[in-house]
Amino acid sequence: MPKYLICTNTRKYNELVEALNNRGIQFETTHCDNKCFKCRTRVMIKEDDKYIYATDVKNLLRKMSIC
């Protein structure tokens, strides 16, 4: 099972998916039904049981230590 989970509603979703695919990182996507807007206002990914978020994809990859 992939280590990362991405909501399809996350900001800059296409850019994030492309960046992860280019680095060969496996991930799953899900369509979140929550109406909290957390993932809609920032770039966010779930790693195991914690969330990592940033203002853009480059900063998110840096926080994930894979940039």
Residue frames as a rotation matrix with the C-alpha (Angstrom) as fourth column:
MET 1
0.578 0.816 0.000 0.00
0.816 -0.578 0.000 0.00
0.000 0.000 -1.000 0.00
PRO 2
0.019 -0.592 0.805 1.38
0.487 -0.698 -0.525 3.45
0.873 0.402 0.275 -0.89
LYS 3
-0.487 -0.356 -0.797 2.71
0.873 -0.193 -0.448 5.60
0.006 -0.914 0.405 1.90
TYR 4
-0.933 0.065 -0.355 1.08
-0.038 -0.996 -0.082 8.80
-0.359 -0.063 0.931 0.61
LEU 5
-0.174 0.943 0.285 -2.57
0.957 0.230 -0.175 9.76
-0.231 0.242 -0.943 0.11
ILE 6
-0.979 -0.143 -0.145 -3.67
0.093 -0.948 0.304 12.79
-0.181 0.284 0.942 -1.92
CYS 7
-0.041 0.993 -0.115 -7.13
0.432 -0.086 -0.898 14.33
-0.901 -0.086 -0.425 -2.01
THR 8
-0.268 -0.015 0.963 -8.28
0.963 -0.037 0.267 15.18
0.032 0.999 0.024 -5.55
ASN 9
0.748 0.621 0.234 -9.54
0.600 -0.783 0.164 18.52
0.285 0.018 -0.958 -4.22
THR 10
0.277 -0.699 -0.660 -6.14
0.678 -0.344 0.649 19.68
-0.681 -0.627 0.379 -3.01
ARG 11
0.789 -0.063 -0.611 -4.80
-0.319 -0.892 -0.321 22.90
-0.525 0.448 -0.723 -4.43
LYS 12
0.098 -0.758 -0.645 -2.44
-0.993 -0.114 -0.016 22.38
-0.061 0.642 -0.764 -7.41
TYR 13
0.531 0.223 0.817 -3.42
-0.352 0.936 -0.026 18.70
-0.771 -0.274 0.575 -7.59
ASN 14
0.990 -0.106 0.090 -2.17
0.127 0.426 -0.896 18.15
0.056 0.898 0.436 -11.16
GLU 15
0.413 -0.887 0.205 1.19
-0.617 -0.438 -0.654 19.76
0.670 0.143 -0.729 -10.42
LEU 16
0.077 -0.333 0.940 1.61
-0.937 0.299 0.183 17.64
-0.342 -0.894 -0.289 -7.28
VAL 17
0.757 0.264 0.598 0.73
-0.101 0.951 -0.293 14.39
-0.646 0.162 0.746 -9.06
GLU 18
0.889 -0.456 -0.036 3.17
-0.029 0.022 -0.999 15.18
0.457 0.889 0.006 -11.86
ALA 19
0.185 -0.857 0.481 5.98
-0.876 -0.365 -0.315 15.97
0.445 -0.363 -0.819 -9.39
LEU 20
0.184 -0.072 0.980 5.45
-0.722 0.667 0.185 12.73
-0.667 -0.741 0.071 -7.46
ASN 21
0.924 0.178 0.339 5.27
0.090 0.759 -0.645 10.65
-0.372 0.626 0.685 -10.65
ASN 22
0.706 -0.708 -0.027 8.49
-0.344 -0.309 -0.886 12.24
0.619 0.635 -0.462 -11.93
ARG 23
-0.132 -0.764 0.632 10.24
-0.968 -0.036 -0.247 11.20
0.212 -0.645 -0.735 -8.72
GLY 24
-0.397 0.000 -0.918 8.84
-0.227 0.969 0.099 7.64
0.889 0.247 -0.385 -8.84
ILE 25
-0.928 0.112 0.355 6.88
-0.354 0.033 -0.935 7.99
-0.117 -0.993 0.009 -5.61
GLN 26
-0.619 0.748 -0.240 3.84
0.478 0.601 0.640 5.76
0.623 0.281 -0.730 -5.18
PHE 27
-0.910 0.413 0.034 0.66
-0.297 -0.592 -0.750 7.36
-0.290 -0.692 0.661 -3.89
GLU 28
-0.484 0.853 0.194 -3.08
0.875 0.479 0.075 6.90
-0.029 0.206 -0.978 -3.77
THR 29
-0.904 0.302 0.302 -5.72
-0.243 -0.945 0.217 9.46
0.351 0.122 0.928 -4.61
THR 30
-0.533 0.791 -0.301 -9.07
0.833 0.428 -0.351 9.84
-0.149 -0.438 -0.887 -2.93
HIS 31
-0.409 0.503 0.762 -12.05
0.142 -0.789 0.597 12.11
0.902 0.352 0.251 -3.34
CYS 32
-0.911 -0.003 -0.412 -12.70
0.412 -0.064 -0.909 13.68
-0.024 -0.998 0.060 0.03
ASP 33
-0.079 0.962 0.261 -16.31
0.676 -0.141 0.723 14.38
0.733 0.233 -0.639 0.92
ASN 34
-0.071 -0.006 -0.997 -15.39
0.915 -0.398 -0.063 16.61
-0.397 -0.917 0.033 3.84
LYS 35
0.537 0.357 0.764 -16.41
0.658 -0.744 -0.114 20.19
0.528 0.565 -0.634 3.39
CYS 36
0.575 -0.341 -0.743 -13.67
0.655 -0.352 0.669 21.62
-0.490 -0.872 0.021 5.62
PHE 37
0.968 -0.166 0.187 -11.74
0.038 -0.641 -0.766 23.28
0.248 0.749 -0.615 2.76
LYS 38
0.553 -0.831 0.059 -8.37
-0.244 -0.094 0.965 22.48
-0.797 -0.548 -0.255 4.36
CYS 39
-0.162 -0.647 0.745 -7.16
0.583 0.546 0.601 20.66
-0.796 0.532 0.289 1.28
ARG 40
0.500 0.428 0.753 -8.77
0.865 -0.283 -0.414 23.18
0.037 0.858 -0.512 -1.07
THR 41
0.996 -0.074 0.040 -6.80
-0.077 -0.992 0.101 26.13
0.032 -0.103 -0.994 0.30
ARG 42
0.231 -0.970 0.077 -3.30
-0.873 -0.172 0.456 24.59
-0.429 -0.172 -0.887 0.40
VAL 43
0.146 -0.302 -0.942 -1.22
-0.605 0.727 -0.326 21.83
0.783 0.617 -0.077 -1.12
MET 44
0.051 -0.007 0.999 -1.66
-0.960 0.274 0.051 18.92
-0.274 -0.962 0.008 1.26
ILE 45
-0.001 -0.101 -0.995 -0.70
-0.458 0.885 -0.090 15.24
0.889 0.455 -0.047 1.38
LYS 46
0.715 0.247 0.654 -1.23
-0.697 0.320 0.641 12.57
-0.051 -0.915 0.401 4.02
GLU 47
-0.168 -0.828 -0.534 1.83
-0.560 0.526 -0.640 10.55
0.811 0.191 -0.552 5.00
ASP 48
-0.779 0.002 -0.627 0.90
0.374 0.804 -0.462 7.50
0.504 -0.594 -0.627 7.08
ASP 49
0.081 0.866 -0.493 -1.19
0.980 0.021 0.198 9.14
0.182 -0.499 -0.847 9.82
LYS 50
-0.097 -0.144 -0.985 0.00
0.479 -0.874 0.080 12.76
-0.872 -0.464 0.154 9.62
TYR 51
0.783 0.408 0.469 -0.72
0.614 -0.385 -0.689 15.58
-0.101 0.828 -0.552 7.19
ILE 52
-0.404 -0.872 -0.278 1.97
0.653 -0.487 0.580 17.62
-0.641 0.053 0.766 5.47
TYR 53
0.625 0.666 0.407 0.94
0.770 -0.441 -0.461 20.88
-0.127 0.602 -0.788 3.85
ALA 54
-0.506 -0.776 -0.378 2.52
0.591 -0.631 0.503 23.92
-0.629 0.031 0.777 2.20
THR 55
0.106 0.531 -0.841 1.70
-0.258 -0.802 -0.539 26.89
-0.960 0.274 0.052 0.00
ASP 56
0.448 0.041 -0.893 3.10
-0.894 0.013 -0.448 25.28
-0.006 0.999 0.042 -3.15
VAL 57
0.968 0.005 -0.251 4.35
-0.054 0.981 -0.187 21.95
0.245 0.194 0.950 -4.47
LYS 58
0.163 -0.987 -0.006 8.05
-0.008 0.005 -1.000 22.84
0.987 0.163 -0.007 -4.20
ASN 59
-0.316 -0.234 0.919 7.73
-0.854 -0.352 -0.383 23.67
0.414 -0.906 -0.089 -0.50
LEU 60
0.682 0.619 0.389 5.70
-0.721 0.658 0.217 20.51
-0.122 -0.428 0.895 0.11
LEU 61
0.784 -0.457 -0.420 8.38
0.136 0.787 -0.602 18.33
0.605 0.415 0.679 -1.50
ARG 62
-0.222 -0.881 0.418 11.00
-0.328 -0.336 -0.883 20.08
0.918 -0.334 -0.215 0.63
LYS 63
-0.007 0.308 0.951 8.99
-0.999 -0.043 0.007 19.31
0.043 -0.950 0.308 3.79
MET 64
0.930 0.360 0.073 8.72
-0.357 0.933 -0.044 15.69
-0.084 0.015 0.996 2.65
SER 65
0.182 -0.971 0.154 12.55
-0.549 0.029 0.835 15.67
-0.816 -0.237 -0.528 2.23
ILE 66
0.199 -0.110 0.974 12.40
0.621 0.783 -0.039 14.43
-0.758 0.613 0.224 -1.35
CYS 67
0.938 0.194 -0.287 13.17
-0.052 -0.741 -0.669 17.61
-0.343 0.643 -0.685 -3.28
